[in-house]
Amino acid sequence: MEIKQLALGSQGLVVPVIGLGCMGMTGFEEGHMYGPADEQEAIATIHRSLELGGNFLDTADLYGPLKNEQLIAKAINGKREQYILATKFGWEIDDNNKVTWAINGKKDYVKRSLERSLKNLNTDYIDLYYLHRLDKNTPVEETVEAMAGLVKEGKVGYIGLSEVSSKTVRRAHAVHPVTAVQSEYSLFERTVEERGVLATLRELGIGFVAYSPLGRGFFIGTDQKHR
């Protein structure tokens, strides 16, 4: 089996049509919403994905927090160049590595988050860097300008947004080309379609990444009796 490749957006990023979402590979603080995390199994999954051509890994500093990126660093050690890494920032994490549940898109926080993710992923560049959620107290132009600066520095390849409106996409894209927007999309979650976001992305040549495309497990029967 070979996983097909596609151009994500129109800026040059090529990825497999199926990415590997890594969120469930670590718990969150003391909680384990997807069952107990198994580091060995997670690393084996990432390696098997690469064998099948699935080298597009999706994580975020929020997951863990930070533990998910650290897990990926272990899994890709010595093979960084074979993987396409996407991570996200925006949910504020303080100096004690605790999530404050504020959303921070300020310029200095963008840079601080990126440096922390580079350290946790043990790499010197992120292929695709997303704003995880919009900071309604900071103009998106300020956030994207800071992200664009990271692209110029060579620390980020392409930039993305997550769960945003068409208006926000247009404002961001006017500052620096947006490569991808990630939102929930499945048979029962069609908001991006209903609100015209997908049409805007097509018009602007921006890629779309669906998360939870299997309805958070609903469509494959991941409740207890089907395990």
Summary of the structure (lengths in Angstrom):
residues: 227
radius of gyration: 16.9
end to end distance: 24.9
largest distance: 50.8
contacts: 719
relative contact order: 0.12
helix: 37%
strand: 23%
